Amino acid sequence: MLRIGVALLSVHAHNVSMVRNAHTSLVVAVCLCMLLGSCGSKPNAPGVGGVTKAQAEELNQAAEVLDARTNQAQAAAGSH
């Protein structure tokens, strides 16, 4: 009878240990996911040159407008 009790206690202790290890692993995995998820730049964070992505797009659009005007002026000057 004592052997059965010791065996059951040993099995119970092993199961508790497995549950704790699984719980600890889950907590560590969730923490790592949260940390990795916070990596990277935010959409409005300044990038190269200290401008945001939106500002860079606006600057590119303005440059396209200026290029188009320059090309039109050169074409008009060349046709005369």
RABELKA-V80793 format. One record per helix or strand of 2 or more residues. SS is the DSSP state (H for helix, E for strand). FROM is the first residue (numbers start at 1). TO is the last residue. If there is no record, write none. Layout:
ss = [SS;SS]
from = [FROM;FROM]
to = [TO;TO]
This chain:
ss = [H;H;H]
from = [2;48;53]
to = [37;50;79]
